[in-house]
């Protein structure tokens, strides 16, 4: 009985690892793809109008993966090829998820859009209470976006290690 339980636990752990190594790419059906390397989630909208059902399915998959590794710091990059085609959904997609993500150890959220859409997206983001951890980039400057996200993760990890050192010193 104990051996059977251990086998089931091992199988469940393997299933969760597969979810963690999420690489969700259904661009033809839903209009976007998502990849997660373990610390940075990259969601790329190819410009189609995104259906709420498709968004919900992908967000649910991501949430499952993040919940499993909830103690780790992570970041997200959203790349939008043509902001004009999905502007009606943009406010809902972004604002709906900010609170959830930042409550689960998301330390940085970058949005890459065409140069003409930067101001529009910045106006959407101003409504978030997590504005200091969210930044909008011109899609052409992807390297700048990646550098910012990595620096935010590194800064957050160094703050965490300093805090744990203080806790050890107190004990």
N, C-alpha and C positions, 0 to 999 in steps of 0.2 A: 504494500500500500504506500509506504513512504517512498519507495523507488518510483512508483507510478506518479506520485505528486511531484517529485523532483524532475521527472521527465516533462511533465506538463509545464512546470515553471521554466524549464530550459526552452521549450518551444515558444512559450509566450515571450520570453526575453528576446529570442531570435526574431519573432514577428515584430516586436517593438523596434528592434535595431533596423529592420527593413523600412519601417515607417520613418525612422530618424534619418535614414539616407535617402530621403524623399527627392525624387526627381520627376516632377509632375509636368508633362509636356503634352498638352492637348490643344495646341495652337489652332489647328484646323477646326475644332469644334467650338471652343469657348472664346477664342480670341486672345489667349495669353498662355504663357508657360511659367513654371516656377522651378527653381533649383535651390537646394539648401546644402551647403558644404559642411554643416555642423556648427558654424558660428554666424554666417551671413545668409539670409534668405534673399534671393534675387527673383522678383516677379516682373515679368516683361509683358506688357500689353502691346499687341501688334497693330492696334488701331481699330479693330472691329468693335462694334457695340457689344459690351460685355453683359451677358444675361445675369440677373441676380442669382439664379440657380447655380450657374457655373462658378460664380464668385463664392457662394456659400459652400459648395463642395470642396473647392480648393482650400478655403479658409479653415474648414473643418479638418482636412488632412494636416494642414500646417499646425493647427492647434493641438492635434493629437501628438504630433512630433515634439512640439515645444513643451507640452505638458510632461512628456516622458523625461525630458532633459531640463526641467524647469529650474534647476539650481544653477545652471550655467548662463553666462551673459551671452547675448546674441544681438544682431542688428539686422535691419531690413533695408533693401534697396528696391524701389519701384521704378521701372523704366517705362515711359509712355512714349510710343512712337508718334502718335498724332493726338494731342490732347483735345482738339476740337471735336473729334468724333465721340469722345466719351465724357465730355464735360458734365453732362447731366448726371452721370453716375459718379463722377470723381469725388464730389463733396461727400456723398454717402459712403463710398468705399473707404476713403481716407479717414474721415472723422469717426466712423463707426468702430474702426479697429484700433485707433490710437490708445485709448484707455486700456483696452484688454492687453495690448502688447506691452505697454510700459509697466503694467502691473505684474508681468511675467518675465522680468529681467531683460527686456529689450532696452538697449542703452543708446541706440541711434537709429533714426529713420530717415533715409535719403530718398528724394524723389527726383528722377531725371526726366526732364521734359524738353521739347523743342524750345529754342530761344524765345519764340513768340508767346509761349504759354507760361513762362517762369512767373510773371507777375500774377497771373490768374491763380496758379497753384499756391503761391505765397499768400494770397488773400484767403484761400481756403484754410491754410495751415494756421493763420493767425487766430483762428477760433479754438485751437487746441491749447489745453493747459500745459502741454509738454513741449511748447515752442522751442525751448532751449536745446532740445535733443532732436529736433527735426530741421532738415535743411533741403532747399531746392537747388538743383544744379541744371545747367544747360546740358542736354543729352550729348552734345559733342565733346564735353569735358568729362568723360567717364572716368578717366584716371584720377582726376581731382576728387570725384565722388568716392571712389574706392579708397583713396588715401584718407579722406575725412572719416569714413566709416571705420577703417582700421585704427586710426588714431583715437577715435571715441572708445572703441573696444579696449585698446591698450590702456587708455587712461582709466577706464572703469575697472579693469582688472588690477591695475596697480593700486587704486583706491581700496579695492576689496582686500588685497594682500596687506596693505598698511593697517586696515581695520582689524584684520585677524591677528596681526602681530601685536596690536594694542591690547586685544582681548587676552592673548597669551601672557602678556606682561602683567596684566591686572591679576590674572589667576596665579 
